[in-house]
């Protein structure tokens, strides 16, 4: 939705600039009209539809909601039959979950409809300079928009095509725009790799202040062929890195299946715009309603904002995580139970501010279990603090090798280690 409005401008507005037209009066009038219409008409396109959809979904949710009187009536009717009562109680619980999920969908649509974008005017002279610079590399420009989003970061949308056969990539174009607009830009993930002969719209956003490297090390339980741990790194939006680690209860294919579902659903829900709490609740419901009654899995999530360095840990039954700053180590622990046990999972969220050169270490339970005498957390803190390795992959492997050495090569549970290193980009 964030970029759909920009694409629709080609159908609503006339072309912002055509290198073959030099009538200054027409250009000035066009820019003035676009500025006025962009700020007044364009945000309304699609907003009313989204709000209508949201209201419809809320009404659907209300249709599932039963009054207290109805519930008391059902209770009196079935309390003589315990089996019917348990069945009806489970049905009501599922209805409550359905209502929450529908309301969350309506909330997402309303938030999208309320998102604001401010069009930043681009002077005629500067636009011509950009068009001329692009013409020098055989690029013809049809439209260019500078938009300030809700986070007060710049987004660039431009529709262009190449007039000759060349191999200019979207990344090269981003570097050129960074110089022309005097801001560091990075391309959106869905940009085409090369600029073609047909009109295409490319999107660029302000570059984040930090960049990251990740490292992974894994070991499978000695009696199994497949690990019950699963993980993923993904971007829910530009400039936000999310790491998810899940440890399925038990080992082997069953544990792997549960943890895979947790990781994949979490990625899909967050990318779709669901709030963290609701996404976890929906995954918990999926585990509870599985064919097997013992569908349990931990959830360890870390979300890092690469623009400001803020990170958030969310833990449900998972092992401790660690933040390494030089030789100091901050341990983030939780005392709750895994997903798939209670109707409403207990979630613990902790926020931290990261600095240049910090490392985040996330581990599964098998890592701590491998360390002797029940002092795994303290021993792992000392190990992380004492290491001088800078590469996240090497750090993860060093921790894994230490754990295997401590348990004398007997891997009694799956072990997975994720390491994220964060550094500030040079100016």
N, C-alpha and C positions, 0 to 999 in steps of 0.2 A: 504493500500500500504506500510506503514511503516514497517510492519512485514511480508508481503508476500514474500519479497526478502529473508528473513531469512529462511522461510519454504522451498523455492526452493533450498536452498543450499544442502538439503538432496539428491536432484536429480542430482546436478552438481558435488559435491565434495565427496570424500570418507570419511568415519567415522573418526572424529577427534581422538577418543580414544576408544579402546576396552580393558576392563580389562583382557581379555584372551591373548592379544598380548603384548609382552614385548620387541619387537625388537626396541631398541632405535634409530637405524639408520633410520628405516622406519618412526618412529614417528617424528623425526626431519625434514626429507624430506617433510613429509605431512604437518607439521605446516608451513614450509617455502612456500610450494606451495599454501596453503590456504591463507596465508597472502597476497601473490602477487595477486592471482586470485580474492580474495574478494575485494581488492581495485581497481582492473582494470576491471574485467569482470562483476561481480555481479551487480554493480550499473547500468550497461547498460541494464541489463535484464528488460524489461518492459518499460524502459525510451523512447526508440524509438517508441514503440506502443502508449504510452501516448501522445508524441509530434505529432504523426501522427493523432491521434484522435482529438487533440486540433486544428490542422490545418484544419481538415475537418469541425469541428464545426464553426471555424472562416469563412470558405468559405460559409457555410450555412447561417451564419449571414449576410455576404455581399450580398447574394442572396435576402435577404429581404430589403436591403438598396436601396432606390431609389435616383436617382440624383435630383439635384435641378430643372433641366429642366423638368423632368417628373412631379415633384410636381406642378410646375407652370402650366404645361399643364392641369393637373387634376383640378387645381383651376379654370382655365379659362373655362373648360368644364362644371363644375358643379355650378359655382357661380350664374348662372341664376336660379337654383333651390336650395333654401336654405336647404331643407330637405336632398337632395342628398349631398350637401356640408358638412353638419354636420355629416352625416354618413361617408363620405370619410375622413373627418378630424379625426373622432374617430378611423377609421381603420388605418390611418397612425400613430396615437399615439400608438395603440396596436402593430403595427409593430416595432416601436422604442423600446418599452418595450421588445419585443421578441428578438430584436438584442442585447440589453443590457444583457438579461439573458443568451443568447448563448455565448456571449463574456466572461461573468463571468465564465461559465462552462469551456471554453477553458483556461481561466486564472488559474483556480484551477488545471486543468490537467498539465499545464506547471509548476506551482509551485511544484506539486508533483514530476514531472520528474526532477526538479532541486534540490530537497532535497538531502542533502549530509549526509552520515554516515561514520564515520571513525572507522575502526576496531582497537581496542586496543590490541596489542599482549599480550597473556597470556603465560608465560614461561612454559616449559615442567614440571619443578619440581613443580610449583605451581598447575598446572593442575592435576598432579598425587596426590597431597595432597588433592585437592578438591574431586577427584574421590574416594580416599581412605576414606575420611570422609563420603561421601554419601554411600559408600559400608557398612559402619558400621551401617547404618540405613536401610540396604537392598534396596538401590537405585542404579540402574545401569545407567550410563551416556553414551550417544551416542555422543553428541556434546555440545559445550559451546562456546558462543560468547560474547565478551564485545564490545559494540558499543557506541561511543560518538556521540550524535545527534547535530543538529545545535545550540542548546542552551547550548552546552558543558555540558550536563548532561548525565550520564551513563545509558545505557539500557542493560539488560542482557537477553540473549536467551539461553535456554538449553533444550535439548531433552533427556528425561529420562523415566524410567519405574521401577516399583517395582518388585523385584525378589521373594518376599514372600508376604503373605497376611498381610498387616498392615493398619493402619488408618492414616498414615502421610498425612496431608493436605498441600495444596499449601501455606497456610499462615505459617505453620511450616517450610516448605522448605525455604521460604523467610527469616525467622529469622535465619536459619542455614547459608544461603548464606551471610547474612549481617555480620555474625561473620567471615566467611571464607574469604570474600573479603574486609572486613574492611570498609564497607560503608552501610548506612541505606537504605534498599530496601523495596519496597512495590509492591505487585503483580498487574498485569494488570487486568482490569475488566473482560476480557473474559477468564481468566484462569479457568480450571476445579477445582472443589473444592478439590477432592482427587486425589492422584497419583495412576494410574491404572497399570494393568499388560501389557498393550499395550504401544508402544512408543508414548509419548505425548510431545509437545513443550510448555514450560511455559515461560512467559515473566515477567520481573521485571524491575522497573525503580527506579531511585534515589528518596528517600522520600522527600516530600516537607518540608519546614521549619516551616510552620504554619498549624494548623488544625482549623476546624470551628465547631460550633454548630448552629442549626437554630431553630427558634420558629415561630409559626403562630397563629394568632387569627382572627376569622371572625364573622361577624354578618350580617344577611340578612334583607333587607328592610321589615318593618313591614307588608306591604300589599302583599308581595311576598313569594313564597315557595322556590325559588331557587335564588342563588346569581348571579349577573351579573359580579362579579369579578372572575378572575382565575389567578393562579400562578404556577410556577414550579421551582424546584432546579435541576440542572443537571451539569455534567462535560462534556465540549466539548472536553477536552483532559486531560490526567493525570496531576493533580496539578492545575486545573483551575475550579473554581466553578462559575456558572452563575445562577443568580436569575432573573426571569422574572415575572412581575406583570402587568396584563392588566385589564382595567375597561371598559366593554362594555357600550356604550351610552344607557341610559334608564335603564330598570330593567327587571327582569324576564328572560324567556327562550330566547328571542331574544338577549338580552345583553349577556347572558351566552354563546350563540352560537358564537357570534362574538369574544368575549374575548378568548374562548376556541380555536378557529381557530388561533388567533394571537399567543397564547402561544405554541401550538403544532407545528405550522409551524416554528416559531423561533427556537425551540429546534431542529427540523429536519434539518433546513438549516445550523445552526451553527455546528452541529455534522457532517454534510456532508462536511464542509470546506468552506462554502460561507462566503465572507466578510460581516461584520455587515451592512454596508450601503446598499449593494445589497440585503441582506436578508430582510431588512426593506422595500426596494422598491418593492420587489416581494410580500410581504404580503399586502402592500398598494394597489397594483394592484389587488390582489385577493378580497379585500374589495370593490374596485371600480367597479369590474365586477360582483358583486353578484346580485342575483335576485332582492333584495330590494335595492333601491337607498340610504337608510339611514343606510348603514353598516359602523359604526364608532366605533373606540375603541382606548383607550390610550395604550401606551407602556412605561413601566418603566423597564429598564434592568441594572443590576449591575454585572460586571464580575471581579472576584478576582483571581489574580495570587498568589497561595499559596507558591510559591518558593521565591518570592521577596516581597510580600505584596502590590504590586501595584493593584489598582482597577480602573475600568472605568465605569462611569454612562452614559447611553444613554437614553434620554427622548424625547418622542413624545406626547405632550399634557397631561403629567402625573403630579401628585401632587409632592410636594417637598419630597426629601429624606434627611436623617440625618446621620451624623457620630458622634458618642458619644465617646469622649476620656476623661475618668474620669468625671468631671463635665462640661467640655467644649463641645459645640455642633456646628458642621459645617453643615449649611443648603445648599443643592444643589437644586436649583429651575430651572424651565424652563418657557418660555412664549409662546410656540408654540401650534399649534392646533393638534387634534388627527389624527390618520390614517383614510383613507377613505374619505377625503374631497377634497384634491388637487391631481393632477396627480403626483406631486413630493412632498413628505412629507418633512417638515422642521425638521431636527434632531439636537439636542443639545447634545454634548458629553463633559464630564468633567472627568478629571483624579485626583486621590488622592493616597497618600501613607499611608497605614495602619500600625499601630504599635500593639505590644502585648497588649491585653486587650481592643481593640477598638470594637465598635458595629456599625453595619449598620442597620438603620431603614427605611423601605420602606412602604408607606401607599397609599391607594386609596383615591379618592376625598371625599368619604363619611366620612372619619375620620376628615378631616379639616372642612367639612360642619357642623359636629356635635358640634364643638366648637363655643361658642357664640360670637356675636358682630363682626364677620368678622375678628377676630384676631387669627384665628386658627393656622397659621404657627408659630407665636411668642409664643403662649400659648403651643403648642406642643414642641417647642424647650426647653422651661423652664421645662416642665414635664420630658422630656427625660434626661435633664441635672441633674435634682434633684433626679432621681431614683437611689437607691443603689443596685438594684437587679442584680444578675450576670447571672442567667439562662435566655437565650433568650426567652424561652417559657413563663416564668413568666413575663418577661418584656413586651412581646406582649399582654398578658392578662391584665396586669395592665393598659397599655395604652388604651385598648379597654374598660375596665370597667370605666375608667375616662371619656372617650368620651360618653358612655351611660349615665353616671350620669349627665354630662353636658347638654345633650339634654333631661333629665328627662325621660329616657326610651323610647322616641319616635324616633325610628330608621327610619329616612326619606330617607336614601340611604344606599346601601350596604357598609359595612366597612371591609377592609382587612388590616392586619398589618403583615409584615414580618420582623423578626429580625435575624441578622447574627452576631454571636460573633466570634472573631478571636484571637487565642492565639499561641504564639511561642512554639514549641515542646521543651521539655527539652533535653539537650545533654546527 
